[in-house]
Amino acid sequence: MKKITKEVYLNWYEEMLFWRKFEDKLAQVYIQQKVRGFLHLYNGQEAILAGALHAMDLTKDRMITAYRNHVQPIGMGEDPKRVMAELYGKGTGTSQGLGGSMHIFSKEHRFYGGHGIVGGQIPLGAGLAFADKYHKRDAVTLTFMGDGATRQGSLHETFNLAMLWNLPVVFCVENNGYAMGTSVERTANHTDIWKLGLGYEMPCGPVDAMNPVKVAEALDEAITRARTGGGPTFLELKTYRYRGHSMSDAQKYRTKEEVAEYQKIDPITQVLDIIKEKKYATDEEIATIDKRVKDRVAECQKFAEESPFPEKNVMYDVVYEQDDYPFLSHKPQ
């Protein structure tokens, strides 16, 4: 695995803090009705993305996930201004404002969504891996899902074929404990989700996903296995979300005290503690990073608010059109 250096820790701190503040701003403007529809925030789960990016080869590896998907494309290299514009429904967004919060997509940076159907991305992730194997591209696909998605039949169908075809894919369940609002204990007779891999003889195991180092180590091993022909891995990334499933979630299924306990092991705080303990940065340097993050978020908001909405014809121009299909033409003659 690539060495975790002072520079890595400082980058982790700045990027995780930016992802957190970026989404805090989204929560604020959502209340102002500048962002519409649903909004699912990643607060508390940032160590997963930080560790994953450290283990990946961003020149060829791919990522696909569910609808808690705003910060992943940013980590993969997408311009955060375009991501925020997409959430605003603006024409400068990653999908010209047509995808919105739940469907961020960046083919250029190998981020394949953003999927609203629970578990729908699981077979698609295996499909991406199948294409890479078929074309001998030496790439690995990380397929993320929530703990609720592991109750979908598509997971079992995909696991079966992924093992049969020995696909270069890593399946990662981000187990934040509650799916939409029902605890893991109430949805199955087992609580160790990673053990689902055992039925397919797939390498599998649990990971402390509040710590980016642990995530990086586990994913480095899994990615290496996939890249060298060893096939799939299934990892249960044990994490926690500080906000509700979405902005409309009243969170009656847990207590404020429980959330506070998990905030004591906040991944951003863990990284900052290491930085201070090892004297990787002074208080003044940390303050500079904090200000830089604040300025970046403000820049994203300004870009999104000043961007125009897409022209109405855009929504028609991306729809499949067939010459001999008897339907009204939508494009200007």
Disulfide bonds with the S-S distance in Angstrom:
none
